[in-house]
Amino acid sequence: MTEGSMQYAYDHTGKRYLDMNAGFATTGVGHCHPRIDAKLSEQMKKLQHCTTIYLHDEMSEFAYELT
């Protein structure tokens, strides 16, 4: 696979496949979803990765929204 867009993945010849496999980063959101990409870009400008043993704003906001 060389490219992805929403629910589709593409191979090196441009052939389109319906991606029905859940992976680490695509579970439930597909590939290159515009809203997800925008949020990822916003977060990457602040903090690329932080283990869950440290509290950070996004974790607190997510917990608040869940409740």
Secondary structure, 3 states (H helix, E strand, C coil): CCEEEECEEECCCCCEEECCCCCCCCCCCCECCHHHHHHHHHHHCCCCCCCCCCCCHHHHHHHHHHC
